[in-house]
Amino acid sequence: MGFDPWDAAFVADPYPAYRELREQGRAVWCEATGQWLVPHYADVSALLRDRRLGRTYLHRFSHEEFGRTAPPPEHEPFHVLNDNGLLDLEDPAHGRVRRLVSKAFTPRTVERLAPAVERLAGELVGRLLADGGGDLLAVVAEPLPVAVIAELLGVPEEDRGLLRPWSADICGMFELRPDEETARRAVQASTEFSAYLRELIARRRRQPGEDLVSGLIAAHDEEGRLSEQEMISTCVLLLNAGHEATVNTTVNGWWALFRNPGQLAALDRGKLSTAVDELMRYDTPLQMFERWVLDDIEIGGAVIPRGAEVALLFGSANRDPARFADPDTLDLSRTDNPHLSFGAGIHYCLGAPLARRELAASFGALLADGVPPLKLVREPQWQPGYVIRGLRELIVEF
């Protein structure tokens, strides 16, 4: 089986295809996706830091100059929202926005949230335990990061049910070749979420709090300010990136543990940070990170011209035997583990410390004294998406 992101069997286990790609070369042209696939750790790591590539090209070229077609006008609400977020900005705008966001999203902010993260994780696991089990994704993995991001942003509790559906619909556009129905839902979610955040920003202007939105407003009002659109896009990105990856790391991680019972039995609550990093390496929730080639580059003898797109295969890089000993083995004691699941370079995940805290809290709550061992009820099915890869559900019992 080769690289086929639309094939359910490939999505369920892409790692044999990645081995083949690494054997084929350092950059492999994929006709089906119209991209150069980059499967090796050293190249992925280097290209994440290479300023000849960009998440966007619009800071240097028009669509026409770059040989690309502009998105249809009806998709504009999605692209305005997406293109003004940290993930898709390039310098100098990226540096300005990240610097201002970092003033509001500090390590102290994460520490302030720590008690709430621990409490929420315990409450959610308590519900699962009271029911004797259920869907780990729906009961624990999904509600925790959504509640934490909502707490961070200052979204009132009664509005939090809106966030996950908006995020899911927007993230549908990050898959390869999304269809028109996916685009329609993403546009609608972008419009509704943006309108909601404008109202929230107006309320926080009148009544500032300790939340991130209030902090962003303060950054907005300083010299080198954030625009309101950049504030909105930042909040949406924090929700999307801050919970999609955490949700999938949780359920993908437990599925990996169920398939490796020896590792599950040896899981030490005192070393959860090491275990979480290994679970992120072993089955990363973000399999592919795409970049545009802004100036010609050469990878392993292949000249890749300006205007091309490269697909940095995180899932393959994290299993590259040139960097990781015995990479297809789950080893929760692995300490030499510079996985790329949080990215690298200027787009390294701003929320990585918070994600690690959430993951340690949810795994810790499920492994706490007095909580019976978790057991798998039935083998799970994968969502159809490949870029953001996760399970449909994970049914468990105690």
PABA-787051 format. One record per residue (C-alpha): x, y, z; chain; residue in three letters. Coordinates in steps of 0.1 Angstrom, whole numbers, plus 5000, padded with zeros to 4 digits. Layout:
BEGIN
+------+------+------+--------+--------+
|   c1 |   c2 |   c3 | chaine | residu |
+------+------+------+--------+--------+
|    X |    Y |    Z |      A |    ala |
...
+------+------+------+--------+--------+
This chain:
BEGIN
+------+------+------+--------+--------+
|   c1 |   c2 |   c3 | chaine | residu |
+------+------+------+--------+--------+
| 5000 | 5000 | 5000 |      A |    met |
| 5014 | 5034 | 4990 |      A |    gly |
| 5007 | 5069 | 5002 |      A |    phe |
| 4970 | 5075 | 4998 |      A |    asp |
| 4955 | 5100 | 5022 |      A |    pro |
| 4919 | 5092 | 5010 |      A |    trp |
| 4922 | 5054 | 5017 |      A |    asp |
| 4908 | 5043 | 5050 |      A |    ala |
| 4934 | 5015 | 5054 |      A |    ala |
| 4962 | 5040 | 5049 |      A |    phe |
| 4947 | 5064 | 5074 |      A |    val |
| 4944 | 5036 | 5099 |      A |    ala |
| 4981 | 5027 | 5096 |      A |    asp |
| 5002 | 5051 | 5074 |      A |    pro |
| 5035 | 5039 | 5088 |      A |    tyr |
| 5044 | 5011 | 5063 |      A |    pro |
| 5038 | 5036 | 5035 |      A |    ala |
| 5061 | 5061 | 5053 |      A |    tyr |
| 5088 | 5035 | 5054 |      A |    arg |
| 5085 | 5031 | 5016 |      A |    glu |
| 5087 | 5068 | 5011 |      A |    leu |
| 5118 | 5072 | 5032 |      A |    arg |
| 5134 | 5045 | 5010 |      A |    glu |
| 5124 | 5062 | 4978 |      A |    gln |
| 5142 | 5094 | 4986 |      A |    gly |
| 5143 | 5127 | 5005 |      A |    arg |
| 5117 | 5144 | 4984 |      A |    ala |
| 5091 | 5123 | 4965 |      A |    val |
| 5066 | 5139 | 4940 |      A |    trp |
| 5030 | 5129 | 4947 |      A |    cys |
| 5008 | 5134 | 4916 |      A |    glu |
| 4976 | 5127 | 4936 |      A |    ala |
| 4981 | 5156 | 4960 |      A |    thr |
| 5003 | 5178 | 4938 |      A |    gly |
| 5030 | 5181 | 4964 |      A |    gln |
| 5065 | 5171 | 4972 |      A |    trp |
| 5064 | 5147 | 5001 |      A |    leu |
| 5093 | 5151 | 5026 |      A |    val |
| 5095 | 5120 | 5049 |      A |    pro |
| 5128 | 5122 | 5067 |      A |    his |
| 5133 | 5137 | 5101 |      A |    tyr |
| 5164 | 5158 | 5093 |      A |    ala |
| 5148 | 5174 | 5062 |      A |    asp |
| 5114 | 5181 | 5080 |      A |    val |
| 5132 | 5196 | 5109 |      A |    ser |
| 5154 | 5218 | 5087 |      A |    ala |
| 5126 | 5229 | 5064 |      A |    leu |
| 5104 | 5240 | 5093 |      A |    leu |
| 5131 | 5266 | 5100 |      A |    arg |
| 5139 | 5275 | 5064 |      A |    asp |
| 5127 | 5310 | 5055 |      A |    arg |
| 5126 | 5300 | 5018 |      A |    arg |
| 5094 | 5283 | 5026 |      A |    leu |
| 5062 | 5299 | 5040 |      A |    gly |
| 5028 | 5290 | 5053 |      A |    arg |
| 5016 | 5317 | 5029 |      A |    thr |
| 5030 | 5334 | 4999 |      A |    tyr |
| 5008 | 5365 | 4999 |      A |    leu |
| 5034 | 5386 | 5019 |      A |    his |
| 5056 | 5384 | 4988 |      A |    arg |
| 5035 | 5375 | 4958 |      A |    phe |
| 5000 | 5378 | 4944 |      A |    ser |
| 4981 | 5346 | 4935 |      A |    his |
| 4988 | 5353 | 4898 |      A |    glu |
| 5025 | 5360 | 4904 |      A |    glu |
| 5028 | 5327 | 4923 |      A |    phe |
| 5010 | 5307 | 4896 |      A |    gly |
| 4981 | 5299 | 4919 |      A |    arg |
| 4943 | 5305 | 4916 |      A |    thr |
| 4927 | 5328 | 4942 |      A |    ala |
| 4901 | 5310 | 4964 |      A |    pro |
| 4865 | 5316 | 4954 |      A |    pro |
| 4849 | 5348 | 4968 |      A |    pro |
| 4823 | 5329 | 4987 |      A |    glu |
| 4851 | 5313 | 5008 |      A |    his |
| 4864 | 5347 | 5019 |      A |    glu |
| 4852 | 5346 | 5056 |      A |    pro |
| 4872 | 5314 | 5062 |      A |    phe |
| 4903 | 5328 | 5045 |      A |    his |
| 4902 | 5361 | 5063 |      A |    val |
| 4899 | 5343 | 5096 |      A |    leu |
| 4926 | 5317 | 5088 |      A |    asn |
| 4951 | 5340 | 5070 |      A |    asp |
| 4953 | 5364 | 5100 |      A |    asn |
| 4961 | 5337 | 5125 |      A |    gly |
| 4997 | 5330 | 5138 |      A |    leu |
| 4999 | 5297 | 5120 |      A |    leu |
| 4995 | 5313 | 5085 |      A |    asp |
| 5012 | 5346 | 5090 |      A |    leu |
| 5048 | 5351 | 5080 |      A |    glu |
| 5073 | 5378 | 5091 |      A |    asp |
| 5072 | 5407 | 5097 |      A |    pro |
| 5035 | 5403 | 5106 |      A |    ala |
| 5041 | 5369 | 5124 |      A |    his |
| 5068 | 5383 | 5146 |      A |    gly |
| 5047 | 5413 | 5156 |      A |    arg |
| 5016 | 5392 | 5164 |      A |    val |
| 5035 | 5364 | 5182 |      A |    arg |
| 5053 | 5389 | 5204 |      A |    arg |
| 5021 | 5406 | 5214 |      A |    leu |
| 5002 | 5374 | 5219 |      A |    val |
| 5031 | 5360 | 5240 |      A |    ser |
| 5027 | 5390 | 5264 |      A |    lys |
| 4992 | 5378 | 5271 |      A |    ala |
| 4998 | 5340 | 5269 |      A |    phe |
| 5027 | 5337 | 5293 |      A |    thr |
| 5040 | 5307 | 5314 |      A |    pro |
| 5022 | 5324 | 5343 |      A |    arg |
| 4989 | 5322 | 5324 |      A |    thr |
| 4994 | 5285 | 5320 |      A |    val |
| 5004 | 5281 | 5357 |      A |    glu |
| 4973 | 5301 | 5367 |      A |    arg |
| 4952 | 5276 | 5348 |      A |    leu |
| 4969 | 5245 | 5363 |      A |    ala |
| 4944 | 5240 | 5392 |      A |    pro |
| 4914 | 5243 | 5369 |      A |    ala |
| 4930 | 5218 | 5345 |      A |    val |
| 4936 | 5193 | 5373 |      A |    glu |
| 4901 | 5198 | 5387 |      A |    arg |
| 4884 | 5195 | 5353 |      A |    leu |
| 4903 | 5163 | 5345 |      A |    ala |
| 4893 | 5148 | 5378 |      A |    gly |
| 4856 | 5157 | 5374 |      A |    glu |
| 4855 | 5143 | 5338 |      A |    leu |
| 4872 | 5110 | 5348 |      A |    val |
| 4848 | 5109 | 5377 |      A |    gly |
| 4818 | 5110 | 5354 |      A |    arg |
| 4833 | 5082 | 5332 |      A |    leu |
| 4839 | 5062 | 5363 |      A |    leu |
| 4804 | 5067 | 5377 |      A |    ala |
| 4790 | 5053 | 5345 |      A |    asp |
| 4813 | 5023 | 5345 |      A |    gly |
| 4829 | 5035 | 5312 |      A |    gly |
| 4817 | 5050 | 5279 |      A |    gly |
| 4833 | 5069 | 5251 |      A |    asp |
| 4866 | 5083 | 5264 |      A |    leu |
| 4867 | 5108 | 5235 |      A |    leu |
| 4833 | 5123 | 5242 |      A |    ala |
| 4834 | 5122 | 5280 |      A |    val |
| 4870 | 5131 | 5288 |      A |    val |
| 4893 | 5138 | 5258 |      A |    ala |
| 4871 | 5164 | 5241 |      A |    glu |
| 4855 | 5184 | 5270 |      A |    pro |
| 4888 | 5190 | 5288 |      A |    leu |
| 4907 | 5211 | 5263 |      A |    pro |
| 4876 | 5229 | 5251 |      A |    val |
| 4868 | 5239 | 5287 |      A |    ala |
| 4904 | 5249 | 5293 |      A |    val |
| 4906 | 5271 | 5262 |      A |    ile |
| 4872 | 5286 | 5270 |      A |    ala |
| 4885 | 5294 | 5305 |      A |    glu |
| 4917 | 5309 | 5290 |      A |    leu |
| 4897 | 5331 | 5266 |      A |    leu |
| 4870 | 5340 | 5291 |      A |    gly |
| 4841 | 5324 | 5272 |      A |    val |
| 4811 | 5321 | 5296 |      A |    pro |
| 4802 | 5286 | 5306 |      A |    glu |
| 4768 | 5288 | 5289 |      A |    glu |
| 4784 | 5295 | 5255 |      A |    asp |
| 4810 | 5268 | 5256 |      A |    arg |
| 4789 | 5243 | 5237 |      A |    gly |
| 4792 | 5264 | 5206 |      A |    leu |
| 4830 | 5261 | 5204 |      A |    leu |
| 4836 | 5225 | 5195 |      A |    arg |
| 4812 | 5224 | 5165 |      A |    pro |
| 4827 | 5256 | 5151 |      A |    trp |
| 4862 | 5243 | 5155 |      A |    ser |
| 4854 | 5210 | 5138 |      A |    ala |
| 4838 | 5227 | 5109 |      A |    asp |
| 4867 | 5251 | 5104 |      A |    ile |
| 4893 | 5224 | 5107 |      A |    cys |
| 4876 | 5204 | 5079 |      A |    gly |
| 4893 | 5229 | 5055 |      A |    met |
| 4928 | 5217 | 5066 |      A |    phe |
| 4923 | 5184 | 5049 |      A |    glu |
| 4935 | 5177 | 5014 |      A |    leu |
| 4910 | 5187 | 4987 |      A |    arg |
| 4880 | 5196 | 5009 |      A |    pro |
| 4847 | 5194 | 4991 |      A |    asp |
| 4822 | 5222 | 4987 |      A |    glu |
| 4800 | 5211 | 5016 |      A |    glu |
| 4830 | 5211 | 5039 |      A |    thr |
| 4839 | 5246 | 5026 |      A |    ala |
| 4803 | 5258 | 5032 |      A |    arg |
| 4803 | 5246 | 5068 |      A |    arg |
| 4837 | 5262 | 5074 |      A |    ala |
| 4826 | 5295 | 5060 |      A |    val |
| 4795 | 5295 | 5081 |      A |    gln |
| 4814 | 5285 | 5113 |      A |    ala |
| 4840 | 5312 | 5105 |      A |    ser |
| 4813 | 5339 | 5102 |      A |    thr |
| 4795 | 5328 | 5134 |      A |    glu |
| 4826 | 5324 | 5155 |      A |    phe |
| 4840 | 5357 | 5143 |      A |    ser |
| 4808 | 5375 | 5152 |      A |    ala |
| 4807 | 5359 | 5186 |      A |    tyr |
| 4843 | 5369 | 5194 |      A |    leu |
| 4836 | 5405 | 5183 |      A |    arg |
| 4808 | 5407 | 5209 |      A |    glu |
| 4831 | 5391 | 5235 |      A |    leu |
| 4859 | 5416 | 5228 |      A |    ile |
| 4834 | 5444 | 5231 |      A |    ala |
| 4822 | 5431 | 5265 |      A |    arg |
| 4858 | 5427 | 5277 |      A |    arg |
| 4866 | 5462 | 5267 |      A |    arg |
| 4838 | 5474 | 5290 |      A |    arg |
| 4847 | 5449 | 5317 |      A |    gln |
| 4883 | 5436 | 5315 |      A |    pro |
| 4891 | 5404 | 5333 |      A |    gly |
| 4921 | 5381 | 5339 |      A |    glu |
| 4914 | 5362 | 5307 |      A |    asp |
| 4934 | 5361 | 5275 |      A |    leu |
| 4909 | 5382 | 5255 |      A |    val |
| 4914 | 5411 | 5280 |      A |    ser |
| 4952 | 5406 | 5276 |      A |    gly |
| 4949 | 5408 | 5239 |      A |    leu |
| 4929 | 5440 | 5241 |      A |    ile |
| 4957 | 5455 | 5261 |      A |    ala |
| 4982 | 5444 | 5234 |      A |    ala |
| 4958 | 5458 | 5208 |      A |    his |
| 4960 | 5492 | 5225 |      A |    asp |
| 4998 | 5493 | 5227 |      A |    glu |
| 5021 | 5506 | 5201 |      A |    glu |
| 5027 | 5478 | 5175 |      A |    gly |
| 4991 | 5469 | 5182 |      A |    arg |
| 4971 | 5439 | 5171 |      A |    leu |
| 4942 | 5445 | 5147 |      A |    ser |
| 4908 | 5433 | 5158 |      A |    glu |
| 4909 | 5407 | 5131 |      A |    gln |
| 4943 | 5394 | 5143 |      A |    glu |
| 4928 | 5391 | 5178 |      A |    met |
| 4898 | 5371 | 5165 |      A |    ile |
| 4920 | 5349 | 5144 |      A |    ser |
| 4944 | 5343 | 5173 |      A |    thr |
| 4915 | 5332 | 5196 |      A |    cys |
| 4901 | 5308 | 5169 |      A |    val |
| 4936 | 5293 | 5163 |      A |    leu |
| 4941 | 5288 | 5200 |      A |    leu |
| 4908 | 5268 | 5202 |      A |    leu |
| 4914 | 5248 | 5170 |      A |    asn |
| 4951 | 5240 | 5175 |      A |    ala |
| 4947 | 5239 | 5213 |      A |    gly |
| 4921 | 5212 | 5214 |      A |    his |
| 4922 | 5192 | 5181 |      A |    glu |
| 4957 | 5180 | 5188 |      A |    ala |
| 4950 | 5174 | 5225 |      A |    thr |
| 4919 | 5154 | 5219 |      A |    val |
| 4936 | 5132 | 5193 |      A |    asn |
| 4967 | 5127 | 5213 |      A |    thr |
| 4946 | 5115 | 5242 |      A |    thr |
| 4926 | 5089 | 5223 |      A |    val |
| 4953 | 5079 | 5199 |      A |    asn |
| 4976 | 5076 | 5229 |      A |    gly |
| 4952 | 5053 | 5248 |      A |    trp |
| 4946 | 5032 | 5217 |      A |    trp |
| 4984 | 5028 | 5215 |      A |    ala |
| 4986 | 5018 | 5251 |      A |    leu |
| 4958 | 4992 | 5247 |      A |    phe |
| 4979 | 4977 | 5218 |      A |    arg |
| 5010 | 4977 | 5240 |      A |    asn |
| 4998 | 4963 | 5274 |      A |    pro |
| 5033 | 4959 | 5287 |      A |    gly |
| 5039 | 4997 | 5283 |      A |    gln |
| 5004 | 5004 | 5299 |      A |    leu |
| 5012 | 4982 | 5329 |      A |    ala |
| 5046 | 5000 | 5334 |      A |    ala |
| 5031 | 5035 | 5330 |      A |    leu |
| 5044 | 5056 | 5359 |      A |    asp |
| 5024 | 5086 | 5370 |      A |    arg |
| 5056 | 5102 | 5382 |      A |    gly |
| 5070 | 5102 | 5346 |      A |    lys |
| 5039 | 5113 | 5327 |      A |    leu |
| 5057 | 5141 | 5308 |      A |    ser |
| 5081 | 5116 | 5293 |      A |    thr |
| 5052 | 5092 | 5285 |      A |    ala |
| 5031 | 5120 | 5269 |      A |    val |
| 5060 | 5130 | 5246 |      A |    asp |
| 5065 | 5094 | 5235 |      A |    glu |
| 5028 | 5090 | 5227 |      A |    leu |
| 5029 | 5122 | 5207 |      A |    met |
| 5059 | 5109 | 5188 |      A |    arg |
| 5045 | 5074 | 5183 |      A |    tyr |
| 5012 | 5085 | 5167 |      A |    asp |
| 5012 | 5122 | 5161 |      A |    thr |
| 4978 | 5139 | 5157 |      A |    pro |
| 4990 | 5162 | 5129 |      A |    leu |
| 5004 | 5140 | 5102 |      A |    gln |
| 5013 | 5166 | 5076 |      A |    met |
| 5023 | 5203 | 5077 |      A |    phe |
| 5022 | 5221 | 5043 |      A |    glu |
| 5045 | 5249 | 5032 |      A |    arg |
| 5048 | 5269 | 5000 |      A |    trp |
| 5082 | 5272 | 4983 |      A |    val |
| 5090 | 5309 | 4980 |      A |    leu |
| 5124 | 5305 | 4965 |      A |    asp |
| 5138 | 5275 | 4947 |      A |    asp |
| 5152 | 5248 | 4971 |      A |    ile |
| 5171 | 5216 | 4966 |      A |    glu |
| 5164 | 5184 | 4986 |      A |    ile |
| 5184 | 5153 | 4980 |      A |    gly |
| 5192 | 5162 | 4944 |      A |    gly |
| 5156 | 5173 | 4936 |      A |    ala |
| 5152 | 5209 | 4927 |      A |    val |
| 5119 | 5221 | 4939 |      A |    ile |
| 5109 | 5254 | 4922 |      A |    pro |
| 5092 | 5285 | 4936 |      A |    arg |
| 5054 | 5280 | 4935 |      A |    gly |
| 5055 | 5243 | 4945 |      A |    ala |
| 5041 | 5230 | 4977 |      A |    glu |
| 5060 | 5207 | 5001 |      A |    val |
| 5042 | 5183 | 5025 |      A |    ala |
| 5063 | 5178 | 5057 |      A |    leu |
| 5053 | 5144 | 5070 |      A |    leu |
| 5055 | 5147 | 5107 |      A |    phe |
| 5042 | 5111 | 5112 |      A |    gly |
| 5070 | 5098 | 5091 |      A |    ser |
| 5097 | 5120 | 5106 |      A |    ala |
| 5087 | 5109 | 5141 |      A |    asn |
| 5093 | 5073 | 5130 |      A |    arg |
| 5126 | 5079 | 5112 |      A |    asp |
| 5152 | 5053 | 5123 |      A |    pro |
| 5179 | 5078 | 5114 |      A |    ala |
| 5168 | 5098 | 5144 |      A |    arg |
| 5150 | 5075 | 5168 |      A |    phe |
| 5162 | 5041 | 5179 |      A |    ala |
| 5137 | 5013 | 5173 |      A |    asp |
| 5111 | 5040 | 5161 |      A |    pro |
| 5082 | 5016 | 5156 |      A |    asp |
| 5083 | 5005 | 5193 |      A |    thr |
| 5063 | 5024 | 5219 |      A |    leu |
| 5088 | 5031 | 5247 |      A |    asp |
| 5073 | 5053 | 5274 |      A |    leu |
| 5108 | 5057 | 5291 |      A |    ser |
| 5123 | 5072 | 5259 |      A |    arg |
| 5141 | 5104 | 5270 |      A |    thr |
| 5160 | 5113 | 5238 |      A |    asp |
| 5128 | 5123 | 5221 |      A |    asn |
| 5129 | 5156 | 5200 |      A |    pro |
| 5097 | 5147 | 5182 |      A |    his |
| 5082 | 5173 | 5158 |      A |    leu |
| 5046 | 5170 | 5168 |      A |    ser |
| 5046 | 5207 | 5180 |      A |    phe |
| 5065 | 5219 | 5149 |      A |    gly |
| 5097 | 5239 | 5150 |      A |    ala |
| 5110 | 5273 | 5140 |      A |    gly |
| 5088 | 5304 | 5141 |      A |    ile |
| 5056 | 5283 | 5139 |      A |    his |
| 5065 | 5262 | 5169 |      A |    tyr |
| 5033 | 5256 | 5189 |      A |    cys |
| 5027 | 5285 | 5213 |      A |    leu |
| 5004 | 5264 | 5233 |      A |    gly |
| 5027 | 5234 | 5238 |      A |    ala |
| 5032 | 5239 | 5276 |      A |    pro |
| 4994 | 5241 | 5281 |      A |    leu |
| 4988 | 5210 | 5259 |      A |    ala |
| 5014 | 5190 | 5279 |      A |    arg |
| 4997 | 5201 | 5311 |      A |    arg |
| 4963 | 5190 | 5299 |      A |    glu |
| 4976 | 5157 | 5287 |      A |    leu |
| 4994 | 5149 | 5319 |      A |    ala |
| 4963 | 5159 | 5338 |      A |    ala |
| 4939 | 5136 | 5319 |      A |    ser |
| 4963 | 5106 | 5318 |      A |    phe |
| 4971 | 5112 | 5355 |      A |    gly |
| 4934 | 5113 | 5365 |      A |    ala |
| 4928 | 5080 | 5347 |      A |    leu |
| 4957 | 5064 | 5364 |      A |    leu |
| 4950 | 5078 | 5399 |      A |    ala |
| 4949 | 5057 | 5430 |      A |    asp |
| 4914 | 5043 | 5434 |      A |    gly |
| 4906 | 5044 | 5397 |      A |    val |
| 4903 | 5008 | 5383 |      A |    pro |
| 4924 | 4999 | 5352 |      A |    pro |
| 4908 | 5011 | 5320 |      A |    leu |
| 4899 | 4984 | 5295 |      A |    lys |
| 4891 | 4986 | 5258 |      A |    leu |
| 4855 | 4974 | 5249 |      A |    val |
| 4860 | 4973 | 5211 |      A |    arg |
| 4885 | 4982 | 5184 |      A |    glu |
| 4879 | 5018 | 5174 |      A |    pro |
| 4874 | 5032 | 5139 |      A |    gln |
| 4894 | 5061 | 5125 |      A |    trp |
| 4879 | 5094 | 5113 |      A |    gln |
| 4883 | 5099 | 5075 |      A |    pro |
| 4906 | 5128 | 5079 |      A |    gly |
| 4944 | 5123 | 5073 |      A |    tyr |
| 4960 | 5156 | 5081 |      A |    val |
| 4944 | 5159 | 5115 |      A |    ile |
| 4942 | 5122 | 5123 |      A |    arg |
| 4921 | 5108 | 5152 |      A |    gly |
| 4896 | 5082 | 5162 |      A |    leu |
| 4858 | 5085 | 5159 |      A |    arg |
| 4854 | 5072 | 5194 |      A |    glu |
| 4871 | 5051 | 5220 |      A |    leu |
| 4847 | 5029 | 5240 |      A |    ile |
| 4862 | 5018 | 5274 |      A |    val |
| 4851 | 5003 | 5307 |      A |    glu |
| 4866 | 4999 | 5342 |      A |    phe |
+------+------+------+--------+--------+
